[in-house]
């Protein structure tokens, strides 16, 4: 497996390395509630969009990355000015009903998307890709709104990506996703503690 990881790493262009490193910076900084971390995500997604379009001719993936660039700008704005009186956005949580609607809607959208891509395109592994993409988008919306439970979703999503990339023998990406799981787990407990502290202060 070490040889496979080294082979993958050696095949990376400088654009892909820059995209991966800035993505790690984005996850780490946002996990620590650093508003400017969103700009690392914007840079990373812009680089992935460029490599998807110019290197791999993956036009749909390039469009998805452009979407994430827009989400990154929105995330920065929300965190910086989305609170009361345009103050920084505070941590908040989801109700049980919101969790149920989010998961139910995500499952429905995943099944529909997977069916459409499986039926009408030659997309590889649509039944894996569709739910991972759908729930990644939903989790990003939660992160933009500074919902502390967003990291719980990321723990599950990134864990699923570890299995997916491992099954595709994309071991370098699997290792990166393991790092994401570790960061997301730490962020989950940190954000939950900060939210509870905020609740006590506001009582």
C-alpha contacts under 8 A as a table, 3 or more apart, distances in Angstrom:
res1	aa1	res2	aa2	distance
1	X	4	X	5.01
1	X	5	X	6.26
1	X	171	X	7.17
2	X	5	X	5.12
2	X	6	X	6.20
3	X	6	X	5.10
3	X	7	X	6.09
4	X	7	X	5.03
4	X	8	X	6.20
4	X	171	X	6.87
4	X	172	X	7.97
5	X	8	X	5.14
5	X	9	X	6.11
5	X	170	X	7.72
5	X	171	X	5.59
5	X	172	X	5.00
6	X	9	X	5.05
6	X	10	X	6.03
7	X	10	X	5.17
7	X	11	X	6.34
8	X	11	X	5.22
8	X	12	X	6.63
8	X	170	X	7.66
8	X	171	X	7.97
8	X	172	X	6.58
9	X	12	X	5.37
9	X	172	X	7.06
12	X	15	X	7.90
12	X	16	X	5.84
12	X	17	X	6.44
13	X	16	X	5.29
13	X	17	X	6.41
14	X	17	X	5.06
14	X	18	X	6.03
15	X	18	X	5.12
15	X	19	X	6.08
15	X	47	X	6.24
15	X	48	X	7.73
15	X	51	X	6.83
16	X	19	X	4.95
16	X	20	X	6.12
16	X	47	X	7.12
16	X	48	X	6.75
16	X	51	X	6.85
17	X	20	X	5.13
17	X	21	X	6.12
18	X	21	X	5.24
18	X	22	X	6.04
18	X	44	X	7.23
18	X	47	X	7.47
19	X	22	X	5.35
19	X	23	X	6.04
19	X	43	X	7.31
19	X	44	X	4.35
19	X	45	X	6.95
19	X	47	X	5.37
19	X	48	X	5.92
20	X	23	X	5.04
20	X	24	X	6.33
20	X	44	X	6.84
21	X	24	X	5.12
21	X	25	X	6.29
21	X	44	X	7.86
22	X	25	X	4.83
22	X	26	X	6.10
22	X	40	X	5.44
22	X	41	X	6.68
22	X	43	X	6.93
22	X	44	X	5.24
23	X	26	X	4.97
23	X	27	X	6.33
23	X	40	X	6.60
23	X	41	X	5.69
23	X	44	X	5.31
23	X	45	X	7.77
24	X	27	X	5.27
24	X	28	X	6.12
24	X	180	X	7.73
25	X	28	X	5.16
25	X	29	X	5.94
25	X	37	X	7.16
25	X	40	X	6.33
25	X	41	X	7.80
26	X	29	X	5.31
26	X	30	X	6.00
26	X	37	X	5.03
26	X	38	X	6.11
26	X	39	X	7.50
26	X	40	X	4.90
26	X	41	X	4.97
27	X	30	X	5.41
27	X	31	X	5.96
27	X	37	X	7.67
27	X	41	X	7.83
27	X	180	X	7.33
27	X	183	X	7.44
28	X	31	X	5.18
28	X	32	X	6.55
28	X	37	X	7.94
28	X	183	X	6.63
29	X	32	X	5.13
29	X	33	X	6.47
29	X	34	X	5.30
29	X	35	X	7.86
29	X	36	X	7.82
29	X	37	X	4.89
30	X	33	X	4.76
30	X	34	X	5.26
30	X	35	X	6.73
30	X	37	X	5.37
30	X	38	X	6.88
31	X	34	X	7.52
31	X	183	X	7.15
31	X	184	X	7.08
31	X	187	X	5.15
32	X	187	X	7.08
34	X	37	X	5.46
35	X	38	X	6.20
35	X	76	X	5.88
35	X	79	X	6.04
35	X	80	X	6.54
36	X	39	X	5.65
36	X	40	X	7.50
36	X	76	X	6.67
37	X	40	X	5.32
37	X	41	X	6.84
37	X	76	X	7.96
38	X	41	X	5.02
38	X	42	X	6.33
38	X	72	X	5.43
38	X	73	X	7.02
38	X	75	X	6.50
38	X	76	X	5.46
39	X	42	X	4.84
39	X	43	X	6.21
39	X	72	X	6.74
39	X	73	X	7.20
39	X	76	X	7.28
40	X	43	X	5.17
40	X	44	X	6.10
41	X	44	X	5.00
41	X	45	X	6.05
41	X	69	X	7.31
41	X	72	X	6.17
42	X	45	X	5.34
42	X	46	X	6.10
42	X	68	X	7.26
42	X	69	X	4.73
42	X	70	X	7.71
42	X	72	X	5.32
42	X	73	X	6.93
43	X	46	X	5.14
43	X	47	X	6.22
43	X	69	X	7.66
44	X	47	X	5.19
44	X	48	X	6.21
45	X	48	X	4.95
45	X	49	X	5.97
45	X	65	X	5.16
45	X	66	X	6.83
45	X	68	X	6.34
45	X	69	X	5.75
46	X	49	X	5.05
46	X	50	X	6.25
46	X	65	X	6.63
46	X	66	X	6.53
46	X	69	X	6.34
47	X	50	X	5.05
47	X	51	X	6.24
48	X	51	X	5.12
48	X	52	X	5.91
48	X	62	X	7.14
48	X	65	X	6.60
49	X	52	X	5.13
49	X	53	X	6.09
49	X	61	X	7.12
49	X	62	X	4.19
49	X	63	X	7.01
49	X	64	X	7.82
49	X	65	X	5.15
49	X	66	X	6.32
50	X	53	X	5.27
50	X	54	X	5.93
50	X	55	X	7.82
50	X	62	X	6.95
51	X	54	X	5.28
51	X	55	X	5.08
51	X	56	X	6.74
51	X	62	X	7.98
52	X	55	X	5.79
52	X	56	X	5.07
52	X	57	X	5.88
52	X	58	X	5.08
52	X	59	X	6.77
52	X	61	X	6.43
52	X	62	X	5.29
53	X	56	X	6.07
53	X	57	X	4.73
53	X	58	X	5.55
53	X	59	X	5.55
53	X	61	X	7.98
53	X	62	X	5.62
54	X	57	X	5.85
58	X	61	X	5.42
58	X	62	X	6.21
59	X	62	X	4.95
59	X	63	X	6.25
60	X	63	X	5.10
60	X	64	X	6.27
61	X	64	X	4.96
61	X	65	X	6.27
62	X	65	X	5.12
62	X	66	X	6.33
63	X	66	X	5.00
63	X	67	X	6.28
64	X	67	X	4.99
64	X	68	X	6.38
65	X	68	X	4.90
65	X	69	X	6.27
66	X	69	X	4.95
66	X	70	X	6.53
67	X	70	X	5.22
67	X	71	X	6.29
68	X	71	X	4.75
68	X	72	X	6.00
69	X	72	X	5.04
69	X	73	X	6.50
70	X	73	X	5.28
70	X	74	X	6.29
71	X	74	X	5.02
71	X	75	X	5.93
71	X	140	X	7.86
72	X	75	X	4.92
72	X	76	X	6.24
73	X	76	X	5.23
73	X	77	X	6.32
74	X	77	X	5.08
74	X	78	X	6.02
74	X	144	X	7.46
75	X	78	X	5.12
75	X	79	X	6.09
75	X	143	X	7.78
75	X	144	X	4.65
75	X	145	X	7.76
76	X	79	X	5.33
76	X	80	X	6.12
76	X	144	X	7.86
77	X	80	X	5.21
77	X	81	X	5.72
77	X	82	X	6.86
78	X	81	X	5.39
78	X	82	X	4.26
78	X	83	X	7.66
78	X	88	X	7.75
78	X	89	X	6.58
78	X	144	X	6.55
78	X	145	X	7.10
79	X	82	X	5.74
79	X	83	X	7.63
79	X	88	X	5.53
79	X	89	X	4.85
79	X	90	X	7.96
79	X	144	X	7.01
79	X	145	X	7.60
79	X	146	X	7.41
80	X	83	X	7.76
80	X	86	X	7.63
80	X	87	X	6.61
80	X	88	X	4.51
80	X	89	X	6.36
81	X	86	X	4.31
81	X	87	X	5.10
81	X	88	X	5.20
81	X	89	X	6.55
82	X	86	X	5.65
82	X	87	X	6.49
82	X	88	X	6.09
82	X	89	X	4.99
83	X	86	X	5.25
83	X	87	X	4.73
83	X	88	X	5.14
83	X	89	X	4.08
83	X	90	X	6.51
84	X	87	X	5.66
84	X	88	X	7.91
84	X	89	X	7.65
89	X	145	X	7.78
89	X	146	X	7.18
90	X	146	X	6.97
91	X	146	X	5.25
91	X	147	X	5.99
91	X	148	X	6.43
91	X	191	X	7.74
91	X	194	X	7.92
91	X	195	X	5.93
92	X	145	X	7.82
92	X	146	X	6.26
92	X	147	X	4.95
92	X	148	X	6.37
92	X	195	X	6.88
93	X	147	X	4.99
93	X	148	X	5.99
93	X	149	X	6.61
94	X	98	X	5.86
94	X	99	X	6.46
94	X	147	X	6.85
94	X	149	X	7.32
95	X	98	X	5.13
95	X	99	X	6.35
96	X	99	X	5.07
96	X	100	X	6.25
97	X	100	X	5.09
97	X	101	X	6.19
98	X	101	X	5.10
98	X	102	X	5.96
99	X	102	X	5.09
99	X	103	X	6.10
100	X	103	X	5.30
100	X	104	X	5.88
101	X	104	X	5.12
101	X	105	X	5.77
102	X	105	X	5.27
102	X	106	X	5.89
102	X	138	X	7.77
103	X	106	X	4.98
103	X	107	X	6.07
104	X	107	X	5.25
104	X	108	X	6.24
105	X	108	X	5.14
105	X	109	X	6.04
106	X	109	X	5.15
106	X	110	X	5.95
106	X	131	X	7.45
106	X	134	X	6.37
106	X	135	X	6.19
106	X	138	X	7.61
107	X	110	X	5.02
107	X	111	X	6.17
107	X	131	X	7.09
108	X	111	X	5.29
108	X	112	X	6.24
109	X	112	X	5.20
109	X	113	X	5.95
109	X	131	X	7.88
109	X	134	X	7.03
110	X	113	X	5.13
110	X	114	X	5.91
110	X	130	X	5.25
110	X	131	X	4.57
110	X	134	X	6.06
111	X	114	X	5.17
111	X	115	X	6.06
111	X	127	X	7.75
111	X	130	X	7.51
111	X	131	X	7.44
112	X	115	X	5.20
112	X	116	X	6.20
113	X	116	X	5.20
113	X	117	X	6.13
113	X	130	X	5.89
114	X	117	X	5.26
114	X	118	X	5.87
114	X	126	X	5.10
114	X	127	X	5.15
114	X	129	X	7.61
114	X	130	X	5.16
114	X	131	X	7.61
115	X	118	X	5.09
115	X	119	X	5.93
115	X	126	X	7.79
115	X	127	X	7.76
116	X	119	X	5.18
116	X	120	X	5.81
116	X	121	X	7.63
117	X	120	X	5.47
117	X	121	X	5.10
117	X	122	X	7.33
117	X	123	X	6.22
117	X	126	X	6.15
118	X	121	X	5.95
118	X	122	X	6.91
118	X	123	X	6.67
118	X	126	X	5.89
118	X	127	X	7.73
123	X	126	X	6.03
125	X	128	X	5.44
125	X	129	X	6.11
126	X	129	X	4.87
126	X	130	X	5.56
127	X	130	X	5.75
127	X	131	X	7.02
128	X	131	X	6.21
128	X	132	X	6.50
128	X	164	X	7.32
129	X	132	X	5.25
129	X	133	X	5.94
130	X	133	X	5.25
130	X	134	X	6.04
131	X	134	X	5.06
131	X	135	X	5.91
132	X	135	X	5.45
132	X	136	X	5.90
132	X	157	X	6.43
132	X	160	X	7.73
132	X	161	X	7.54
133	X	136	X	5.07
133	X	137	X	6.26
134	X	137	X	5.32
134	X	138	X	6.37
135	X	138	X	4.88
135	X	139	X	5.90
135	X	153	X	7.92
135	X	157	X	7.24
136	X	139	X	5.07
136	X	140	X	6.10
136	X	154	X	7.48
136	X	157	X	6.93
137	X	140	X	5.07
137	X	141	X	6.41
138	X	141	X	5.13
138	X	142	X	6.44
139	X	142	X	4.97
139	X	143	X	6.19
139	X	150	X	5.60
139	X	151	X	7.91
139	X	153	X	6.23
139	X	154	X	6.66
140	X	143	X	4.96
140	X	144	X	6.14
140	X	150	X	7.65
141	X	144	X	5.07
141	X	145	X	6.39
142	X	145	X	5.11
142	X	146	X	6.21
142	X	147	X	5.40
142	X	149	X	7.87
142	X	150	X	5.38
143	X	146	X	4.75
143	X	147	X	5.81
143	X	148	X	7.58
143	X	150	X	5.56
143	X	151	X	7.82
144	X	147	X	7.76
146	X	150	X	7.68
147	X	150	X	5.57
148	X	151	X	6.42
148	X	188	X	6.63
148	X	191	X	5.43
148	X	192	X	5.99
148	X	195	X	7.38
149	X	152	X	5.20
149	X	153	X	6.87
149	X	188	X	6.81
149	X	192	X	7.70
150	X	153	X	5.27
150	X	154	X	6.35
150	X	188	X	7.84
151	X	154	X	4.77
151	X	155	X	6.05
151	X	184	X	5.34
151	X	185	X	6.97
151	X	187	X	6.51
151	X	188	X	5.05
152	X	155	X	5.11
152	X	156	X	6.61
152	X	184	X	7.30
152	X	185	X	7.33
152	X	188	X	6.16
153	X	156	X	5.30
153	X	157	X	6.11
154	X	157	X	4.91
154	X	158	X	5.72
154	X	181	X	7.39
154	X	184	X	6.28
155	X	158	X	5.42
155	X	159	X	5.98
155	X	180	X	7.80
155	X	181	X	5.20
155	X	184	X	5.57
155	X	185	X	6.24
156	X	159	X	5.07
156	X	160	X	6.17
157	X	160	X	5.12
157	X	161	X	6.26
158	X	161	X	4.86
158	X	162	X	6.30
158	X	177	X	5.63
158	X	178	X	7.30
158	X	180	X	6.45
158	X	181	X	5.72
159	X	162	X	5.10
159	X	163	X	6.70
159	X	177	X	7.05
159	X	178	X	7.07
159	X	181	X	6.27
160	X	163	X	5.22
160	X	164	X	6.15
161	X	164	X	4.83
161	X	165	X	5.89
161	X	174	X	6.95
161	X	177	X	6.52
162	X	165	X	5.43
162	X	166	X	5.95
162	X	173	X	7.63
162	X	174	X	4.55
162	X	175	X	7.27
162	X	177	X	5.57
162	X	178	X	6.39
163	X	166	X	5.07
163	X	167	X	6.08
163	X	174	X	7.34
164	X	167	X	5.18
164	X	168	X	6.37
164	X	174	X	7.88
165	X	168	X	4.99
165	X	169	X	6.11
165	X	170	X	4.98
165	X	171	X	6.42
165	X	173	X	6.34
165	X	174	X	5.20
166	X	169	X	4.92
166	X	170	X	5.79
166	X	171	X	5.64
166	X	174	X	5.75
167	X	170	X	7.60
170	X	173	X	5.73
170	X	174	X	6.40
171	X	174	X	4.82
171	X	175	X	6.17
172	X	175	X	5.19
172	X	176	X	6.38
173	X	176	X	4.97
173	X	177	X	6.17
174	X	177	X	5.07
174	X	178	X	6.32
175	X	178	X	5.04
175	X	179	X	6.54
176	X	179	X	5.14
176	X	180	X	6.39
177	X	180	X	4.76
177	X	181	X	6.19
178	X	181	X	5.03
178	X	182	X	6.39
179	X	182	X	5.14
179	X	183	X	6.28
180	X	183	X	5.10
180	X	184	X	5.96
181	X	184	X	5.05
181	X	185	X	6.02
182	X	185	X	5.21
182	X	186	X	6.29
183	X	186	X	5.23
183	X	187	X	6.07
184	X	187	X	4.97
184	X	188	X	5.98
185	X	188	X	5.12
185	X	189	X	6.64
186	X	189	X	5.58
186	X	190	X	6.18
187	X	190	X	4.94
187	X	191	X	5.79
188	X	191	X	5.40
188	X	192	X	6.05
189	X	192	X	5.13
189	X	193	X	6.14
190	X	193	X	5.24
190	X	194	X	6.26
191	X	194	X	5.01
191	X	195	X	6.02
192	X	195	X	5.10
192	X	196	X	6.23
193	X	196	X	5.22
193	X	197	X	6.19
194	X	197	X	5.03
194	X	198	X	6.13
195	X	198	X	4.98
195	X	199	X	6.23
196	X	199	X	5.01
196	X	200	X	6.34
197	X	200	X	5.17
197	X	201	X	6.33
198	X	201	X	5.12
198	X	202	X	6.27
199	X	202	X	5.14
199	X	203	X	6.34
200	X	203	X	5.32
